[in-house]
Amino acid sequence: MPFQNVTDVILNEEAQELEKMCTENPEVMKSVSEFDKEFELRLKLIEARKKAGLTQKEVEERSGLAQQAISRIETDNKISPSIKSLIKYVDAIGYELTLSPKSNR
């Protein structure tokens, strides 16, 4: 019998419970979907900053945003950055914020 990581078992059970909650309650599904989109955007921002070869300190210097604000933009899912801060951040890492239609998935 292969060894099964206890953490994997717990996470699998939690994922199953979350899936059940989403199925039973559309509001839970909406919240999970919004969290997923925010998490994906934050990962893309970090990836873009690193691809540009910039540290948070360098983004601070280029954008005028405090380092704590940059950290919150990248990691804090409890706080949403203002559009103004997000534009400053994206501009400082050499990107631009654009809007595009959803792809048919």
N, C-alpha and C positions, 0 to 999 in steps of 0.2 A: 504494500500500500504506500503510495507516494506521500511524502510529508506535505501537509497543507498549512500554509501560513495563517495564523489566527487572525491577523489583520485583514487578510483577503476574505476570510469567512465573514467577519463582522461587516466589512464594507459591502460584500455581496448581499448580506441580509438587509443592510440599510438601503441599498439600491433597490432591492425588491420592495421594501416598505414604501420608499418614495414613489416608485412606479405605481404601486397600488393607490397611494394617496392622489397621485396625478389623475389616475383613471376615474377615481370616485369624485374628485373635486376640480372643476375647471380652473378655479382661482389658484389652486396650488400649481397646476400645470403652467398657468400664465406666469406666476412668480419664478418658477424654475427656468422657464424659457428666457425670461428677462435676465436672470442671473447668468445663464449660459452666454448670452450675447455680450453682457458686460465683461465677463471673465475672458472671453475670446478677444474682445477689443483691447483689454489691458495686456494680454499676452502679446498681441500684435504691436502695441506701442513699445513694450520692452524690447521685443525682437528688433524693431526698426531702430531704436536708440542704439542697441548694441551693434547692429549692422553698420550704423554710421560711425561706430567706434567712439561713442560718447559716454561719459559717466554722468550720473545725476548732477554732480557738481558742475560739469561743463554745460549741461542743459540749463542749470540755474543761471550761470553767467550769460548765456546766449538769450534766455527768455525773459529774465527779470523775475521769474517765479522763485519763491523760496524753495529750498531743497525739500522741506517737509511737504510742500504742495506737490512737488514732483513725485515724491514717494507715495502720497495719497492717490494721485492720478494712476500710478502704476499698480498699487496693491490694495487700496482700501475700498472694499465693496460696500461699506456703510455710508460713504460720502461720494456724491457725484460731483465731478469738477464742473465749474461754469464753462459755458461755451467759449468765453474769452480766454480762460486758462488753457483749455484744450487746444485752441488755435495757437496760442503762444508756444505751448509744448511742441506741437506737431511742426510748426515753423522752425523752431530751434533745432530739431533733429533732421531738418532738410526735407520735410514732406509737406504735403498740403492736404487739408481736409476736403474730401469730396463726397458727393452723394450719388449713388448709382441705383438703378432699379434692382429689385430682388431677382435672383435667378430662379428659374423653375426647377425645384428640387424633386 
